[in-house]
Amino acid sequence: MSLLSPLSGRVRHARTTRVTLSSLLLSLTLIGASLASPPAVAQNDYGLPDLGSASGGISSNDEYRIGRAWLRQFRAHVREWDDPITLDWINGIVRKLAPWSELDRNDFIITLVASSQLNAFAVPGGVVGVNTGLFAFAPDRDAFASVLAHELGHLSQHHFARNMERQAETRLPTLAGFLAGMVIAAGGGGSAGLATMAGTQAAAISDQLAYSRRFEQEADRVGIEALARAGFDPEAMPRMFRAMQRMASLQGSNAPEFLLTHPVTEARIGDTQARADALETATPDPLGTLAYEMIRARALLALNLSQPSQGLVTLREDSADPDAIAYYQALAAAENHEIDSALAALDRLHDKHPDLTLISASAIEVARDARRYDEATQRARRLLRLQPDYLPTRLALAEVRLQQDPASARQQLEDMRREHPDDPKVWNLAAEASGRSGHQAEAFLYRAEFEQLEGRMDSAFAQLKLADEAARKADDFALANRINARREDFKDYRNAIEAF
């Protein structure tokens, strides 16, 4: 099973739920009906604040709770692109920008959405999302980073909280509308997402739009300064805006949701250009540029699996480095089951660019997906000796061990669970490893953790019930107590989700 197949129905651990406007509007109707008597919410790290009260502000901790509850809902409605190498690369860009973005916390969760639509977003509490389609649109690393810098600017200025405080009487509907709009945008719903968001706050829509324009200006200011200070080219932001403006003018009402909710005007372009002119130009980073082009190659192949030549055309039209093109061709060869050719090409690229970890990691994944488990293990061990914390390869090695030695995989995943408690993929692998190595109660518990992170609370509670029964049958009362404690936590998570 290939990692590079998000749009062909082979996304690992992804939902097959298809989002429809009618289902989301029904959800909003039910939410609206519940506003008269909002559910009680436990006050812990995952409970939502009382958004129905007009008194008091929304703290950073409140934003964190909102964001984590929102993420569960979002994951339940969209298909995610399961690509640990790309996820790790984006996380590196975000962490490079974060210290300069006026943020008061840096515990980010990155989500990749399997959609060809141009879109990126940031949600309170450090949730950052990127559609596969953004890679197709952004021709270079700094242009891509400029979009993330802008989104982090929204987070750092607490625009969500400020908006909620200003719209105190309609907080929950606005939150629900935001969720519905983002889900539709991620799924390629065009202007329907904007209409849904507008519908939840129709009484104040004109004032809201004016307020949003100020938010955009603030996010631009913070974003472009962070971009420059982090070593990226500040000119990338106005350059990206001009490209977006051209797309919006060509596509009109069919423009991607991102361009409808982030309108690009001449004034914005002029303002960011003036700011860019006043900032120091970044020193070129050839290795960083090549890394982006290779990550972009992964996304383009994922978007063009049925016709790989199309992704190659895009890379060539944007004058990609020949080695990025060779990388694309190697991955395409692997998709075509030409494993020896793919691995040989990746090895040549590694010899030429030994500091680009993603090349070696890609070879490991190719070997794993071809079921060459011994070779994948040898390659993974070599890479992990140099970078022991590199998560994509740790995950790949865990998957290989799961096939050959489940008990060893279970042991390896113990540390990964503690280090990455919010990563559904880690919990899913841990559940599989525990089940295959004979730890049934533990397997059910870990599957419950996976389900709750994906927003499927009914399934999570069902798995907890099975876990409790298995633990008691095995007279493992310590584990049964642990399961009961998690059941109470899950109730809090469910309350937080129902607060939407």
C-alpha positions as CSV (number, residue, x, y, z in Angstrom):
1,M,0.0,0.0,0.0
2,S,1.5,3.3,-1.1
3,L,1.9,6.4,1.0
4,L,1.5,8.5,-2.1
5,S,-2.1,7.6,-2.8
6,P,-4.3,10.0,-0.9
7,L,-6.6,10.8,-3.8
8,S,-7.0,7.3,-5.2
9,G,-8.9,5.9,-2.3
10,R,-5.8,4.3,-0.7
11,V,-5.1,6.8,2.1
12,R,-3.9,4.9,5.2
13,H,-6.3,5.2,8.2
14,A,-8.3,7.9,6.4
15,R,-12.0,8.4,6.5
16,T,-14.2,7.7,3.5
17,T,-16.9,10.0,4.7
18,R,-18.0,12.4,2.0
19,V,-19.0,15.8,3.3
20,T,-22.2,17.2,1.9
21,L,-23.6,20.7,2.5
22,S,-27.0,19.3,3.6
23,S,-25.4,17.2,6.3
24,L,-23.4,20.1,7.7
25,L,-26.4,22.4,7.6
26,L,-28.3,19.7,9.6
27,S,-25.5,19.7,12.1
28,L,-25.7,23.4,12.4
29,T,-29.5,23.2,12.9
30,L,-29.0,20.8,15.7
31,I,-26.3,23.0,17.2
32,G,-28.6,26.0,17.1
33,A,-31.3,24.0,18.8
34,S,-29.0,23.2,21.7
35,L,-28.1,26.8,22.4
36,A,-31.0,27.3,24.8
37,S,-29.5,24.9,27.2
38,P,-25.8,24.3,26.5
39,P,-24.4,21.1,27.8
40,A,-22.3,21.1,30.9
41,V,-18.6,20.9,30.1
42,A,-16.0,19.5,32.4
43,Q,-13.3,22.0,33.2
44,N,-10.1,20.2,32.3
45,D,-7.6,20.5,29.5
46,Y,-10.2,19.4,26.9
47,G,-13.3,21.1,28.1
48,L,-14.6,24.1,26.2
49,P,-15.1,27.5,28.0
50,D,-18.5,28.8,28.5
51,L,-18.8,30.5,25.1
52,G,-22.4,31.4,25.8
53,S,-21.5,34.0,28.4
54,A,-20.9,37.6,27.3
55,S,-18.7,38.2,30.3
56,G,-15.0,37.6,30.4
57,G,-12.5,36.9,27.6
58,I,-11.2,33.8,26.0
59,S,-7.8,32.8,27.4
60,S,-5.0,30.9,25.6
61,N,-6.0,27.8,27.5
62,D,-9.6,28.2,26.3
63,E,-8.3,28.5,22.7
64,Y,-6.3,25.4,23.2
65,R,-9.4,23.5,24.3
66,I,-11.5,24.9,21.5
67,G,-8.8,23.9,18.9
68,R,-8.5,20.3,20.1
69,A,-12.2,19.8,20.1
70,W,-12.5,21.4,16.7
71,L,-9.7,19.1,15.4
72,R,-11.7,16.0,16.4
73,Q,-14.7,17.2,14.5
74,F,-12.7,18.2,11.5
75,R,-10.9,14.8,11.3
76,A,-14.3,13.1,11.5
77,H,-15.4,14.8,8.3
78,V,-12.4,15.0,5.9
79,R,-9.8,12.7,4.3
80,E,-6.3,13.3,5.6
81,W,-3.2,12.7,3.5
82,D,-1.1,10.2,5.4
83,D,2.4,11.3,4.5
84,P,4.8,11.4,7.6
85,I,7.7,12.8,5.5
86,T,5.7,15.8,4.3
87,L,4.1,16.3,7.7
88,D,7.5,16.4,9.4
89,W,8.7,18.9,6.8
90,I,5.8,21.3,7.4
91,N,6.3,21.0,11.1
92,G,9.8,22.1,10.6
93,I,8.7,25.2,8.7
94,V,6.1,26.0,11.3
95,R,8.6,25.7,14.1
96,K,11.0,27.9,12.2
97,L,8.4,30.6,11.9
98,A,6.9,30.3,15.3
99,P,9.5,32.1,17.5
100,W,9.1,35.2,15.3
101,S,5.3,35.1,15.1
102,E,4.4,36.6,18.5
103,L,2.9,33.3,19.6
104,D,2.6,32.5,23.3
105,R,2.8,28.7,22.8
106,N,4.3,26.3,20.3
107,D,2.6,22.9,20.8
108,F,1.4,22.6,17.2
109,I,-0.6,19.9,15.6
110,I,-0.3,19.8,11.8
111,T,-3.0,18.1,9.7
112,L,-2.6,17.4,6.0
113,V,-5.9,17.3,4.0
114,A,-6.1,15.1,0.9
115,S,-7.7,17.7,-1.4
116,S,-6.6,19.4,-4.7
117,Q,-8.1,22.7,-3.5
118,L,-5.8,25.6,-2.6
119,N,-6.2,25.9,1.2
120,A,-4.4,26.4,4.4
121,F,-5.8,27.4,7.8
122,A,-4.9,27.9,11.5
123,V,-7.3,27.2,14.4
124,P,-6.9,28.4,18.0
125,G,-4.7,26.1,20.1
126,G,-2.0,25.6,17.5
127,V,-3.8,23.5,14.9
128,V,-2.4,24.2,11.4
129,G,-3.9,22.6,8.3
130,V,-2.6,22.4,4.8
131,N,-4.4,21.0,1.7
132,T,-2.3,19.0,-0.8
133,G,-3.4,21.6,-3.3
134,L,-1.3,24.3,-1.7
135,F,1.8,22.5,-2.9
136,A,0.5,22.6,-6.5
137,F,0.0,26.3,-6.3
138,A,3.1,27.5,-4.4
139,P,6.1,27.1,-6.8
140,D,8.8,27.7,-4.2
141,R,9.5,27.2,-0.5
142,D,9.3,30.8,0.6
143,A,5.9,31.3,-1.2
144,F,4.6,28.2,0.6
145,A,6.1,29.5,3.9
146,S,4.5,32.9,3.4
147,V,1.0,31.3,3.6
148,L,1.9,29.6,6.8
149,A,3.4,32.8,8.2
150,H,0.1,34.6,7.5
151,E,-1.9,31.9,9.2
152,L,0.3,31.9,12.3
153,G,-0.2,35.7,12.3
154,H,-3.9,35.0,12.8
155,L,-3.1,32.7,15.7
156,S,-0.7,35.1,17.4
157,Q,-3.1,38.0,17.3
158,H,-5.9,35.8,18.8
159,H,-8.3,36.7,16.0
160,F,-10.7,34.0,16.9
161,A,-10.9,35.0,20.5
162,R,-11.3,38.7,19.6
163,N,-14.0,37.8,17.2
164,M,-15.8,35.7,19.7
165,E,-15.7,38.4,22.3
166,R,-17.1,40.9,19.8
167,Q,-19.8,38.5,18.7
168,A,-20.6,37.5,22.3
169,E,-24.3,36.7,21.7
170,T,-23.6,34.4,18.7
171,R,-20.4,32.7,19.8
172,L,-21.4,29.1,19.4
173,P,-23.1,29.5,16.1
174,T,-20.1,31.3,14.8
175,L,-17.8,28.5,16.0
176,A,-20.1,25.9,14.3
177,G,-20.1,27.9,11.1
178,F,-16.4,28.1,11.2
179,L,-16.1,24.4,11.5
180,A,-18.6,23.7,8.7
181,G,-17.0,26.3,6.4
182,M,-13.5,24.8,6.9
183,V,-14.8,21.2,6.3
184,I,-16.5,22.3,3.0
185,A,-13.4,24.3,2.0
186,A,-11.2,21.3,2.7
187,G,-13.5,19.1,0.6
188,G,-13.5,21.4,-2.3
189,G,-17.0,22.9,-1.8
190,G,-16.2,26.2,-3.4
191,S,-18.2,29.2,-2.1
192,A,-20.6,27.0,-0.2
193,G,-18.3,27.2,2.8
194,L,-18.3,30.9,2.9
195,A,-22.1,30.9,2.6
196,T,-22.4,28.6,5.5
197,M,-20.1,30.7,7.7
198,A,-22.0,33.8,6.7
199,G,-25.3,32.2,7.4
200,T,-24.4,31.7,11.1
201,Q,-23.8,35.4,11.6
202,A,-26.1,37.0,9.0
203,A,-27.2,39.8,11.3
204,A,-23.7,41.3,11.5
205,I,-22.1,40.1,8.3
206,S,-21.2,43.5,6.9
207,D,-19.6,44.6,10.2
208,Q,-17.9,41.2,10.4
209,L,-16.3,41.5,7.0
210,A,-14.8,44.9,7.9
211,Y,-13.4,43.5,11.1
212,S,-11.9,40.6,9.1
213,R,-10.1,43.0,6.8
214,R,-8.3,44.4,9.9
215,F,-7.5,40.9,10.9
216,E,-6.0,40.2,7.5
217,Q,-3.8,43.3,7.7
218,E,-2.6,42.3,11.2
219,A,-1.8,38.7,10.0
220,D,0.0,40.1,7.0
221,R,2.2,42.4,9.2
222,V,3.1,39.6,11.7
223,G,3.5,37.1,9.0
224,I,5.9,39.0,6.7
225,E,8.1,40.1,9.7
226,A,8.2,36.5,10.9
227,L,9.0,35.4,7.4
228,A,12.0,37.7,7.1
229,R,13.3,37.0,10.7
230,A,13.1,33.3,10.1
231,G,15.4,33.5,7.1
232,F,12.8,33.4,4.3
233,D,12.4,35.9,1.5
234,P,9.8,38.6,2.5
235,E,9.2,39.3,-1.2
236,A,7.5,35.9,-1.3
237,M,4.4,37.2,0.4
238,P,3.4,39.9,-2.1
239,R,4.5,37.6,-4.9
240,M,2.2,34.9,-3.6
241,F,-0.6,37.5,-3.2
242,R,-0.3,38.5,-6.8
243,A,-0.5,34.9,-8.0
244,M,-3.6,34.5,-5.8
245,Q,-5.2,37.6,-7.2
246,R,-4.6,36.3,-10.8
247,M,-6.3,33.0,-9.9
248,A,-9.2,34.8,-8.2
249,S,-9.8,37.0,-11.3
250,L,-9.6,34.0,-13.6
251,Q,-11.9,31.8,-11.6
252,G,-14.4,34.3,-10.2
253,S,-17.1,32.7,-8.1
254,N,-15.4,29.3,-8.6
255,A,-12.2,30.5,-6.9
256,P,-10.9,28.3,-4.0
257,E,-12.5,28.9,-0.6
258,F,-9.2,30.3,0.6
259,L,-9.3,33.2,-1.8
260,L,-12.9,33.9,-0.9
261,T,-12.2,34.0,2.8
262,H,-8.8,35.7,2.3
263,P,-9.6,38.3,-0.4
264,V,-6.5,39.8,-2.0
265,T,-6.8,43.4,-2.9
266,E,-4.4,45.9,-4.5
267,A,-4.2,47.6,-1.1
268,R,-3.0,44.4,0.6
269,I,-0.5,43.7,-2.1
270,G,0.8,47.3,-1.9
271,D,1.1,47.2,1.8
272,T,3.0,43.9,1.9
273,Q,5.2,45.0,-0.9
274,A,6.1,48.1,1.0
275,R,6.9,46.0,4.1
276,A,9.0,43.6,2.1
277,D,11.0,46.4,0.6
278,A,11.8,47.6,4.1
279,L,13.0,44.2,5.2
280,E,16.3,42.5,4.6
281,T,16.4,40.1,1.7
282,A,17.1,36.5,2.8
283,T,20.3,34.7,1.9
284,P,19.5,32.0,-0.7
285,D,19.2,28.5,0.8
286,P,19.8,26.0,-2.1
287,L,19.3,22.9,0.1
288,G,16.1,24.2,1.6
289,T,14.9,25.1,-1.8
290,L,15.6,21.6,-3.1
291,A,14.0,20.0,0.0
292,Y,10.8,21.9,-0.8
293,E,10.8,20.9,-4.4
294,M,11.1,17.3,-3.4
295,I,8.3,17.6,-0.9
296,R,6.3,19.3,-3.6
297,A,7.1,16.4,-5.9
298,R,5.5,14.1,-3.4
299,A,2.3,16.2,-3.3
300,L,2.1,16.5,-7.1
301,L,2.5,12.8,-7.5
302,A,-0.3,12.2,-5.0
303,L,-2.5,14.6,-6.9
304,N,-1.7,13.0,-10.3
305,L,-1.5,9.3,-9.6
306,S,-3.8,8.4,-12.5
307,Q,-1.6,10.5,-14.9
308,P,1.9,11.0,-13.3
309,S,3.1,12.9,-16.3
310,Q,1.0,15.9,-15.3
311,G,2.9,16.4,-12.1
312,L,6.1,16.2,-14.1
313,V,4.9,18.9,-16.4
314,T,4.2,21.2,-13.4
315,L,7.6,20.8,-12.0
316,R,9.3,21.5,-15.3
317,E,7.1,24.5,-16.0
318,D,8.2,25.9,-12.7
319,S,11.9,25.2,-13.5
320,A,12.4,22.7,-10.7
321,D,15.8,21.5,-9.9
322,P,16.7,18.4,-12.0
323,D,17.3,16.4,-8.9
324,A,13.7,17.2,-7.7
325,I,12.5,15.9,-11.1
326,A,14.7,12.8,-10.6
327,Y,13.1,12.3,-7.2
328,Y,9.6,12.6,-8.7
329,Q,10.5,10.0,-11.3
330,A,11.9,7.7,-8.7
331,L,8.7,7.8,-6.7
332,A,6.6,7.4,-9.8
333,A,8.7,4.3,-10.7
334,A,7.9,2.9,-7.2
335,E,4.2,3.5,-7.8
336,N,4.6,1.5,-11.0
337,H,6.3,-1.3,-9.1
338,E,9.7,-0.7,-10.6
339,I,11.3,-1.0,-7.2
340,D,14.9,-1.7,-8.1
341,S,15.0,1.3,-10.4
342,A,13.3,3.5,-7.8
343,L,15.7,2.5,-5.0
344,A,18.8,3.0,-7.3
345,A,17.7,6.5,-8.3
346,L,17.0,7.4,-4.6
347,D,20.4,6.1,-3.6
348,R,22.1,8.2,-6.3
349,L,20.3,11.3,-5.0
350,H,21.3,10.4,-1.4
351,D,24.9,10.1,-2.4
352,K,24.6,13.6,-4.0
353,H,22.7,15.2,-1.1
354,P,23.5,13.2,2.0
355,D,22.1,15.9,4.3
356,L,18.5,15.6,2.8
357,T,17.0,13.1,5.2
358,L,13.8,12.8,3.2
359,I,15.6,11.0,0.4
360,S,16.8,8.2,2.6
361,A,13.4,8.1,4.4
362,S,11.7,7.8,1.0
363,A,13.9,4.8,0.1
364,I,12.9,3.1,3.4
365,E,9.2,3.6,2.6
366,V,9.6,2.3,-0.9
367,A,11.3,-0.9,0.4
368,R,8.6,-1.3,3.1
369,D,5.7,-0.9,0.7
370,A,7.4,-3.4,-1.6
371,R,7.5,-5.8,1.4
372,R,11.3,-5.9,1.3
373,Y,11.2,-5.8,5.1
374,D,14.9,-6.8,5.8
375,E,16.1,-4.1,3.4
376,A,13.8,-1.5,4.9
377,T,15.0,-2.4,8.4
378,Q,18.7,-2.1,7.4
379,R,18.1,1.3,5.8
380,A,16.0,2.5,8.7
381,R,18.6,1.5,11.3
382,R,21.3,3.4,9.3
383,L,19.2,6.5,9.2
384,L,18.1,6.3,12.8
385,R,21.8,6.0,14.0
386,L,22.2,9.5,12.6
387,Q,18.8,10.9,13.5
388,P,17.3,8.8,16.2
389,D,14.2,11.1,16.7
390,Y,13.2,11.3,13.0
391,L,9.5,10.3,13.3
392,P,8.8,9.3,9.7
393,T,11.5,6.6,9.8
394,R,10.5,5.5,13.3
395,L,7.0,5.0,12.0
396,A,8.2,3.1,9.0
397,L,10.3,0.8,11.1
398,A,7.4,0.2,13.4
399,E,5.3,-0.9,10.5
400,V,8.0,-3.3,9.3
401,R,8.4,-4.8,12.8
402,L,4.6,-5.1,12.9
403,Q,4.8,-7.5,10.0
404,Q,7.8,-9.4,11.3
405,D,7.8,-9.2,15.1
406,P,4.7,-7.6,16.6
407,A,6.1,-7.8,20.2
408,S,9.2,-5.8,19.1
409,A,6.9,-3.3,17.4
410,R,4.8,-3.0,20.6
411,Q,7.9,-2.2,22.6
412,Q,9.1,0.4,20.1
413,L,5.7,2.1,20.1
414,E,5.6,2.5,23.8
415,D,8.0,5.4,23.7
416,M,6.3,6.8,20.6
417,R,3.0,6.9,22.3
418,R,4.4,8.9,25.2
419,E,6.2,11.3,22.9
420,H,3.3,11.8,20.4
421,P,0.1,11.4,22.4
422,D,-1.9,13.4,19.8
423,D,-0.8,11.4,16.8
424,P,-3.6,9.1,15.6
425,K,-1.2,7.1,13.4
426,V,1.0,6.2,16.4
427,W,-2.1,4.9,18.4
428,N,-3.4,3.0,15.4
429,L,0.0,1.1,15.0
430,A,0.2,0.6,18.8
431,A,-3.3,-1.0,18.8
432,E,-2.3,-3.3,15.9
433,A,1.0,-4.3,17.6
434,S,-0.7,-5.0,20.9
435,G,-3.4,-7.1,19.3
436,R,-1.0,-9.1,17.3
437,S,1.3,-9.8,20.3
438,G,-1.6,-11.1,22.4
439,H,-2.4,-8.0,24.6
440,Q,-6.1,-7.8,23.7
441,A,-7.3,-5.4,26.4
442,E,-4.5,-3.0,25.6
443,A,-5.2,-3.3,21.9
444,F,-8.8,-2.2,22.5
445,L,-7.7,0.7,24.7
446,Y,-5.3,1.9,22.1
447,R,-7.9,1.6,19.4
448,A,-10.2,3.7,21.5
449,E,-7.5,6.4,21.7
450,F,-7.2,6.3,18.0
451,E,-11.0,6.7,17.5
452,Q,-11.3,9.6,19.9
453,L,-8.5,11.5,18.2
454,E,-10.4,11.0,15.0
455,G,-13.6,12.4,16.5
456,R,-15.5,9.1,16.4
457,M,-16.6,9.1,20.0
458,D,-19.3,6.3,19.7
459,S,-16.6,4.0,18.3
460,A,-14.2,5.1,21.0
461,F,-16.6,4.2,23.8
462,A,-17.4,0.9,22.2
463,Q,-13.6,0.1,22.1
464,L,-13.3,1.1,25.8
465,K,-16.1,-1.3,26.7
466,L,-14.3,-4.2,24.9
467,A,-11.0,-3.1,26.6
468,D,-12.7,-3.2,30.1
469,E,-14.2,-6.6,29.5
470,A,-10.9,-8.1,28.2
471,A,-9.0,-6.6,31.2
472,R,-11.4,-8.0,33.8
473,K,-11.4,-11.4,32.1
474,A,-7.6,-11.4,32.4
475,D,-7.8,-10.2,36.0
476,D,-5.8,-7.2,35.1
477,F,-7.5,-4.7,37.4
478,A,-4.7,-2.1,37.2
479,L,-5.5,-1.8,33.5
480,A,-9.2,-1.9,34.2
481,N,-8.8,1.1,36.5
482,R,-6.8,2.9,33.8
483,I,-9.5,2.2,31.3
484,N,-12.2,3.6,33.6
485,A,-10.1,6.8,34.1
486,R,-9.9,7.2,30.3
487,R,-13.6,6.7,30.1
488,E,-14.1,9.8,32.3
489,D,-11.7,11.7,30.1
490,F,-13.5,10.6,27.0
491,K,-16.8,11.9,28.4
492,D,-15.1,15.3,28.7
493,Y,-13.9,15.1,25.1
494,R,-17.4,14.2,24.0
495,N,-18.9,17.1,25.9
496,A,-16.4,19.4,24.3
497,I,-17.4,18.2,20.8
498,E,-21.1,18.4,21.6
499,A,-20.6,22.0,22.7
500,F,-20.2,22.8,19.0
